[in-house]
């Protein structure tokens, strides 16, 4: 929840730095000049609302209840919901929902890779009466470690050539793994003197929170908390002065700024935030590089406003989210009675049994679409019945006779 708040606060800050009071963009003649693909996605533009503000974030977060992994929540006296670690990022979870007669699992963004979050909890999801499976990735099954290795290689080449490296990213999540990798890599590559800057309105809070909530971390990092040590090496990185964080580019950054350097800044879309400034300043030199790691953005589309661009661009998507190949293995392990999943995840007539771009369920399944309602019949082991007082009395007399016999 805290990390979600940081993402919202950062985006809010980025957008309100450059207010646009003009409403000319709502003019129908301007809208009609846009490409057809863009027009299709614009529905009733004049009803669009202004972007949320800081007070809206506080109001929304105030009604969210934070819970721990394994904590059971009683919902209306009939359902118990339990949060289970999903292994995807700090604080991410899957859900187990139980009644007296059935057990339903909900698997959202999850990961089986061994990174900094607490590993995915699977035992509790075994043999569910129904399993809801969503948030799979279509990305190639590239191991994040491989992507990190290639990223470091290109980074070293750029820095040794006297260039700077920009990594447009979010202030939380994969950036923790990138900083941890960078801490060791710069030493081994003989680039100890290269400064690293993290620039975000929430950079300080993000780096601090990562070292506080041990419950969300993998066992190796949890053990460091009790030694006591910092779970993440970026605390040592900051203490040595090699990693510096700033809320924006306008203040103290100018007093310590040195090149060549590595900069982590938002937004990964390159449409707002401090990353835009570095693209404009560094884009004219072929010595510099921009490295994209967020899989949710088309890097070629992100670079379009900056053309012609001389700086080198690399795309190393680090996506720990579960893909279809891993999901199929997970389904064989969990063995749910019924699978409920988006229709797009299910095989079409043209796809084969060995296709790794879709699910291959061996159990009954239901495909769902956005906004649709699916009625699922669960073969429950137990049924609720109501007995009249006469039946209960007969049962008691029968048991009494059995005891005498």
C-alpha positions in Angstrom: 0.0 0.0 0.0 2.8 2.4 0.9 4.6 1.7 -2.4 1.4 2.3 -4.3 1.1 5.6 -2.6 4.6 6.5 -3.7 3.8 5.7 -7.3 0.7 7.9 -7.2 2.4 10.8 -5.4 5.3 10.7 -8.0 2.9 10.8 -11.0 0.8 13.5 -9.3 3.9 15.7 -8.8 5.1 15.2 -12.3 1.8 16.2 -13.9 1.2 19.3 -11.7 4.7 20.7 -12.3 3.5 21.8 -15.7 -0.2 22.7 -15.4 -2.2 23.0 -18.6 -5.2 25.2 -18.0 -6.0 25.4 -21.7 -9.0 23.3 -22.8 -8.2 23.5 -26.5 -7.4 19.8 -26.6 -11.1 19.1 -26.1 -12.0 20.8 -29.4 -13.6 18.2 -31.7 -11.7 19.5 -34.8 -8.4 18.7 -33.0 -9.6 15.3 -31.9 -10.6 14.4 -35.4 -7.0 15.1 -36.6 -5.6 12.4 -34.4 -4.8 8.9 -35.9 -7.8 6.5 -36.1 -6.3 4.2 -33.4 -6.2 7.1 -30.9 -9.7 8.3 -31.7 -11.1 4.8 -30.9 -9.7 5.0 -27.4 -11.2 8.5 -26.8 -14.7 8.1 -25.4 -16.6 11.2 -24.4 -13.5 13.3 -23.9 -15.5 16.3 -22.6 -16.5 14.3 -19.5 -12.9 13.6 -18.5 -11.9 14.8 -15.1 -8.8 16.5 -13.9 -6.0 14.3 -12.6 -6.1 13.4 -8.9 -4.4 15.6 -6.4 -2.4 14.9 -3.2 -5.5 15.2 -1.0 -7.3 12.7 -3.2 -4.4 10.2 -2.6 -4.6 10.7 1.2 -8.3 10.3 1.2 -8.2 7.1 -0.9 -5.4 5.5 1.1 -7.1 6.3 4.4 -9.9 3.8 3.7 -7.5 1.0 2.8 -6.8 -1.5 5.5 -3.3 -2.8 5.7 -2.8 -6.5 6.6 0.1 -9.0 7.0 0.8 -12.1 5.1 -1.2 -15.0 6.5 -3.6 -12.7 8.4 -7.2 -13.9 8.1 -9.9 -11.3 7.5 -13.5 -12.1 8.3 -15.9 -10.8 5.6 -19.5 -10.5 6.7 -19.2 -13.6 8.8 -19.4 -15.9 5.9 -16.0 -15.6 4.1 -12.5 -15.6 5.4 -9.9 -13.9 3.1 -6.1 -14.5 3.6 -3.3 -12.6 2.0 -0.5 -14.8 0.6 2.8 -13.6 -0.8 2.9 -13.5 -4.6 6.6 -13.1 -5.0 6.2 -10.3 -7.5 7.2 -7.1 -5.5 7.3 -5.8 -2.0 3.8 -6.2 -0.4 2.2 -7.9 -3.4 -0.2 -10.7 -2.6 -2.5 -13.4 -3.9 -5.7 -14.2 -2.0 -7.3 -17.3 -0.5 -11.0 -17.1 0.1 -12.6 -19.7 2.3 -16.2 -20.5 3.4 -17.3 -23.5 5.5 -17.8 -25.5 2.3 -15.4 -24.2 -0.4 -12.0 -22.8 -1.0 -11.3 -20.3 -3.8 -7.8 -19.0 -4.7 -7.1 -15.8 -6.6 -3.6 -15.5 -8.3 -2.8 -12.1 -9.7 0.7 -10.7 -10.6 3.0 -13.4 -9.3 6.6 -14.5 -9.8 8.6 -17.7 -9.2 11.9 -16.0 -9.7 14.2 -15.6 -6.7 14.6 -11.8 -6.2 14.1 -9.5 -3.2 10.4 -10.1 -2.3 9.1 -12.9 -0.1 8.7 -16.0 -2.3 5.3 -17.0 -3.7 3.2 -19.0 -1.2 1.8 -22.0 -3.0 1.0 -24.5 -0.3 -2.2 -22.7 0.8 -3.5 -22.7 -2.8 -3.3 -26.5 -3.3 -6.5 -28.3 -4.4 -8.8 -25.2 -4.4 -12.4 -25.8 -5.5 -11.8 -22.9 -7.9 -8.7 -20.9 -8.9 -8.9 -17.5 -10.5 -5.8 -16.8 -12.5 -4.9 -13.5 -14.1 -2.1 -11.0 -14.8 0.1 -13.2 -16.9 2.8 -11.7 -19.1 3.2 -12.3 -22.9 6.8 -11.3 -22.7 9.5 -13.8 -23.7 10.7 -16.0 -20.8 13.9 -14.0 -20.5 15.5 -14.6 -17.1 15.8 -11.3 -15.2 19.4 -12.2 -14.3 20.2 -12.4 -18.0 18.7 -9.0 -18.6 20.6 -7.5 -15.7 23.9 -8.9 -17.1 23.3 -7.4 -20.6 22.2 -4.1 -19.0 25.5 -3.9 -17.1 27.6 -4.7 -20.1 26.0 -1.9 -22.2 26.3 0.4 -19.2 30.0 -0.3 -18.8 30.7 0.3 -22.5 28.9 3.7 -22.3 30.6 4.8 -19.1 34.1 3.8 -20.3 33.5 5.9 -23.4 32.8 9.0 -21.3 29.0 8.8 -21.8 26.1 9.0 -19.3 23.4 6.4 -18.7 19.7 7.2 -18.2 17.4 4.5 -16.9 13.8 5.7 -17.0 12.0 3.8 -14.2 9.6 3.7 -11.3 10.9 4.7 -7.9 10.0 1.3 -6.4 10.1 -2.4 -7.5 12.8 -3.5 -10.0 14.9 -0.4 -9.2 15.9 -2.1 -5.9 17.4 -5.0 -7.9 19.1 -2.7 -10.3 20.7 -0.7 -7.5 21.9 -3.9 -5.8 23.4 -5.2 -9.1 25.0 -1.8 -9.8 26.6 -1.7 -6.3 28.7 -4.8 -7.1 29.1 -4.3 -10.8 30.7 -0.8 -10.6 33.3 -2.2 -8.2 34.1 -5.2 -10.4 34.2 -3.1 -13.6 36.7 -0.6 -12.2 34.1 2.2 -12.3 34.1 3.0 -8.6 34.3 6.7 -9.2 31.1 6.9 -11.3 28.3 8.6 -9.3 24.7 7.2 -9.4 21.8 9.6 -9.0 18.2 8.6 -8.2 15.8 11.5 -8.9 12.2 11.3 -7.8 9.9 13.2 -5.4 9.6 10.0 -3.4 13.2 8.7 -3.8 14.1 9.2 -0.2 11.0 7.5 1.2 11.2 4.6 -1.3 14.8 3.8 -0.4 14.1 4.0 3.3 10.9 1.9 3.2 12.6 -0.9 1.4 14.9 -1.5 4.4 12.1 -1.3 7.0 9.5 -3.9 6.1 11.3 -7.2 6.6 8.1 -9.2 6.3 7.9 -8.6 2.6 11.5 -9.7 1.9 13.0 -13.0 1.0 14.5 -15.1 3.8 18.1 -14.1 3.0 17.3 -10.4 3.3 15.0 -10.9 6.4 18.0 -12.5 8.2 20.1 -9.4 7.7 17.5 -7.3 9.6 18.2 -9.3 12.8 22.0 -9.2 12.6 21.5 -6.1 12.3 22.3 -5.1 8.8 20.5 -3.3 6.0 18.7 -5.8 3.8 19.5 -3.9 0.6 23.1 -2.7 -0.2 21.8 0.7 -1.4 22.0 1.9 2.3 25.7 1.3 2.1 25.8 2.8 -1.4 24.3 6.0 0.0 26.5 6.1 3.1 29.6 5.9 0.9 28.3 8.9 -1.2 28.3 7.0 -4.4 24.5 6.9 -4.6 22.7 10.2 -4.1 19.0 10.8 -4.2 17.1 14.1 -5.0 13.4 15.1 -5.2 14.0 16.9 -8.5 16.7 18.4 -10.8 16.2 22.0 -9.6 17.8 22.0 -6.1 20.9 20.4 -4.7 21.7 18.2 -7.6 23.5 21.0 -9.4 26.0 21.3 -6.5 27.2 17.7 -6.8 26.5 16.8 -10.4 29.4 15.0 -12.2 29.7 13.2 -15.5 29.9 10.5 -16.6 27.1 9.2 -14.3 24.2 6.9 -14.1 20.7 8.4 -13.5 17.5 6.7 -12.4 14.6 9.0 -13.0 10.9 8.8 -14.0 8.7 8.6 -15.8 9.4 5.4 -17.9 7.0 6.7 -20.6 9.4 9.7 -21.1 6.3 11.9 -21.3 6.7 13.6 -17.9 9.1 13.7 -15.0 12.8 14.5 -14.8 13.8 11.8 -17.4 12.5 14.2 -20.0 15.1 16.8 -19.0 18.0 14.3 -19.4 16.7 13.1 -22.7 16.8 16.6 -24.1 20.2 17.4 -22.6 21.9 14.1 -23.5 20.0 13.1 -26.6 22.4 14.9 -29.0 25.5 12.9 -28.1 26.1 9.3 -29.3 28.3 8.7 -26.2 25.2 8.6 -24.0 22.7 5.8 -23.6 19.2 5.4 -22.4 18.3 1.9 -21.1 14.6 0.8 -20.8 13.8 -1.9 -18.3 10.0 -1.4 -17.8 8.1 -4.0 -19.9 4.9 -2.0 -19.8 6.1 0.6 -22.3 7.0 0.4 -26.0 10.5 2.0 -26.0 10.3 2.9 -29.7 7.1 4.8 -29.0 8.6 6.4 -26.0 11.5 7.8 -28.1 9.3 9.2 -30.9 9.1 12.8 -29.6 12.9 13.0 -29.3 13.8 12.1 -32.9 16.3 12.6 -34.4 18.1 11.0 -31.5 21.9 10.4 -31.5 22.1 8.8 -28.1 22.0 5.0 -28.1 18.9 3.2 -26.9 18.7 -0.3 -25.4 15.7 -2.3 -24.3 16.2 -4.9 -21.6 12.8 -5.6 -20.1 13.0 -7.0 -16.6 9.7 -8.6 -16.0 9.6 -11.2 -13.2 5.8 -11.7 -13.7 4.7 -15.2 -14.4 4.3 -16.2 -18.1 2.2 -18.9 -19.6 4.8 -21.6 -19.5 5.3 -21.2 -15.8 1.6 -20.8 -15.2 0.9 -24.2 -16.9 3.4 -25.8 -14.5 1.8 -24.1 -11.6 -1.7 -25.4 -12.5 -0.3 -29.0 -12.6 1.1 -28.4 -9.1 -1.9 -26.7 -7.6 -4.5 -29.0 -9.2 -7.6 -26.8 -8.7 -11.0 -28.4 -9.4 -12.0 -25.5 -11.7 -10.0 -22.8 -13.4 -11.4 -19.3 -14.1 -9.2 -17.1 -16.3 -9.5 -14.4 -19.0 -10.7 -15.8 -22.4 -7.6 -14.4 -24.1 -5.4 -16.7 -22.0 -7.1 -19.8 -23.4 -6.0 -21.7 -26.6 -7.7 -20.9 -29.9 -8.5 -23.4 -32.6 -5.2 -22.6 -34.3 -3.0 -23.1 -31.3 -1.4 -26.5 -30.5 -1.0 -28.3 -27.2 2.7 -27.2 -27.1 2.0 -23.5 -27.6 3.6 -21.5 -24.8 1.6 -18.4 -25.5 -1.6 -19.7 -23.9 -2.8 -21.8 -21.0 -3.2 -25.5 -21.4 -5.6 -26.4 -18.5 -6.2 -30.1 -17.8 -9.2 -29.3 -15.5 -12.6 -27.8 -16.3 -12.3 -24.1 -17.0 -14.3 -20.9 -17.5 -13.2 -18.0 -19.8 -14.2 -14.5 -18.6 -14.2 -11.2 -20.4 -14.1 -7.7 -19.0 -17.4 -6.7 -17.4 -18.9 -10.2 -17.8 -20.4 -12.3 -15.0 -19.8 -16.0 -14.9 -21.8 -18.5 -12.9 -19.5 -21.3 -11.6 -20.9 -24.5 -10.2 -18.5 -25.8 -7.5 -18.6 -29.5 -6.6 -18.3 -28.9 -2.9 -17.5 -31.8 -0.6 -19.9 -30.4 2.0 -23.4 -29.2 1.9 -25.4 -27.1 4.4 -28.6 -28.7 5.5 -31.3 -27.7 8.0 -33.0 -30.3 10.2 -36.4 -29.9 11.8 -36.6 -30.5 15.6 -38.4 -33.8 14.9 -35.5 -35.1 12.8 -32.9 -34.0 15.4 -34.9 -35.8 18.1 -35.0 -39.0 16.1 -31.3 -38.7 15.5 -30.6 -38.3 19.1 -32.7 -41.3 20.1 -31.0 -43.4 17.4 -27.6 -42.5 18.8 -28.8 -43.3 22.3 -29.9 -46.8 21.2 -26.6 -47.4 19.4 -24.7 -46.6 22.6 -26.8 -49.2 24.6 -26.2 -51.9 22.0 
